[in-house]
Every structure is written in C-alpha cells, then in structure tokens.
Amino acid sequence: MTATILLQQLINGISLGSLYGLVAIGYTMVYGILRLINFAHGDLLMVASYAAIYGVALFSLPWFVSFPLAIAFTGCMGIVLDRGAYKPLRDAPRISLLISAIGASFLLENVALVVIGGIPKGFPRPAMFAKVIDVLGLRIQVLTIYIPILTLIFLAGLLYIIYRTRVGKAMRAASVDFETTRLMGINVDRIIAITFLIGSSLAAAGGIMWALKYPQVNPFMGVIPGLKAFIAAVLGGIGNIVGAVIGGFLLGLGEIMIVALIPELSQYRDAFSFVILILVLLFRPTGIMGEPITDKT
C-alpha cells in the first residue's frame, strides 16, 4: 500500500468515525442520566433523513432550510419518544425501559415501512457536498472534510452547554442523583427532555450527513450505524461525551484500515465492530475514558 492510499484511507476513517462519534453522543447523554441504552436512537437517523427528503421534494424547500428543519423535527421526536416510551416507566424495573426502547425502535422502523414503503429513496445531495478536490495527489470529496469539522463544532457547542450553562449544570446534577437534584428545585423531567432534544438533534445531524455520504435512504438505514455508534460509546466510555467521540474515531479508523490492509476481510467489516464490543466488555467494561457507574434513584 502506497503512502497516498494510506493517507486516503486515514481520511476516510476519520470521516466515518466522526459520524459514529456524533451519533454516539446521544447514546452516552441518555445513559448518563437515565442509565438507559436508547435502542431507538439509531432510528432517528432514518427519521431525519426522510424529513430532509420530504422537505426538499414535497415542500420544495432549499436544502439549507430543509436540513435544519429536519434536525429540529427529529429533536422534537426525541422528546415524544421520551414522553411516550420512557417517562411512564421511570420507576419501573430497568428491564422494562430496555424492552420499551427496543419496542420503540421496531415501531419507528415499521411505521416508516408502512407509511413510506421499503423501496430505497435517493437522498438529494447539494452540489457543494458532491464536489471533489485534489490535495497532495489525493482526490477528496469535500463532504469527507466537512463531517469531522462539523462533528468537532457540535462537540464544542455541547461541552459549552454542559459546563458553562445552568441547563448543563442541571444535567450533570441529574446524572449523579435524581432525588437530590429534585430537592434543589430542578425539574428533572424537563432536564431529561432537554437531554433527549439535544441527543436526538445530534443524531439527526449525523443521519443527514450519513445520507449525504451514502445517498440512499430506507426504513432500516439507522440500524447498523446506530449499533456501531453504540459500540463507539461503549469503547470510549459510555456516559463520557468526549469518550464517545474518541470511540467513534477509533472505530471508524479501525474499520477502514482493516479493510484497506486486508481486503479479503472487507465482507467482515461489520463483524469487526462487534468483536471490538466483545473485547471491550471483557477486558475494560468502562471503556477508554469511562468510570464505574453506580445505580441511582
């Protein structure tokens, strides 16, 4: 493998890992507060992608209007998901929340299948994202550069919210102890709703960028990216936002590089991610940056 090809694959891996990391943030935010693995989170990628498509195709909106509206719509869907599937089970056994999350995932997928149909739809890719540039002999699609930059911008904005705003302080308090947070006069349900809003919006942004990178949308498009984002969150340390992004970068790089170095393993690319999950759970369950987490009431 030449140095040029190696560098090309590294760039591709960073871009893919950025998408995993961006979606993984939502998993880790919800887990940090509710101790819940929101398995419906990946399906929000699909919701955002379809919302963006219909904004452009049905309502004739320009992409720079349709895409933000799709993100906002999906963020609101996250709140609906919390209110409908999780809030009624706050005091139920943890397994009930997990089953509800799986059910919500199936519901979103099958509603999309019935309402929209199972035939894949092409995603409208604006010309500015399809442009290819030459850099040091490399042919790079500009979208490949935009994705990690946008991911880091979103991460910086989220860290500012968490560590520099009252809402962020309330989130951190709720992640430690619900009852004490309530005694301090903080509306925990409101904080959880905001958490779902932010996490779902980031998943929507990741979903739209995924659809721009792989411009074909179907009701089950969020399953594999969602699972890999979950693996990234576990790898980085679920509950740790920076760790989720680092885990995403590492997972994306690992996937791309193993295929680049050993092309015969390309058909086992998805299996690589699940092997990583098993190894992490066996040898470092808290992930790279995670800390042991205790239950809270």
Stockholm file with secondary structure:
# STOCKHOLM 1.0

chainA/1-297         MTATILLQQLINGISLGSLYGLVAIGYTMVYGILRLINFAHGDLLMVASYAAIYGVALFSLPWFVSFPLAIAFTGCMGIVLDRGAYKPLRDAPRISLLISAIGASFLLENVALVVIGGIPKGFPRPAMFAKVIDVLGLRIQVLTIYIPILTLIFLAGLLYIIYRTRVGKAMRAASVDFETTRLMGINVDRIIAITFLIGSSLAAAGGIMWALKYPQVNPFMGVIPGLKAFIAAVLGGIGNIVGAVIGGFLLGLGEIMIVALIPELSQYRDAFSFVILILVLLFRPTGIMGEPITDKT
#=GR chainA/1-297 SS CCHHHHHHHHHHHHHHHHHHHHHHHHHHHHHHHHCCCCTTTTHHHHHHHHHHHHHHHTSCCCHHHHHHHHHHHHHHHHHHHIIIIIGGGTTSCHHHHHHHHHHHHHHHHHHHHHHTCSSCEECCCCHHHHCEEEETTEEEEHHHHHHHHHHHHHHHHHHHHHHHSHHHHHHHHHHHCHHHHHHTTCCHHHHHHHHHHHHHHHHHHHHHHHHHHSCEECTTTTHHHHHHHHHHHHHHCTTCHHHHHHHHHHHHHHHHHHHHHCGGGGGGHHHHHHHHHHHHHHHCTTTTTCCCCCCCC
#=GC SS_cons         CCHHHHHHHHHHHHHHHHHHHHHHHHHHHHHHHHCCCCTTTTHHHHHHHHHHHHHHHTSCCCHHHHHHHHHHHHHHHHHHHIIIIIGGGTTSCHHHHHHHHHHHHHHHHHHHHHHTCSSCEECCCCHHHHCEEEETTEEEEHHHHHHHHHHHHHHHHHHHHHHHSHHHHHHHHHHHCHHHHHHTTCCHHHHHHHHHHHHHHHHHHHHHHHHHHSCEECTTTTHHHHHHHHHHHHHHCTTCHHHHHHHHHHHHHHHHHHHHHCGGGGGGHHHHHHHHHHHHHHHCTTTTTCCCCCCCC
//
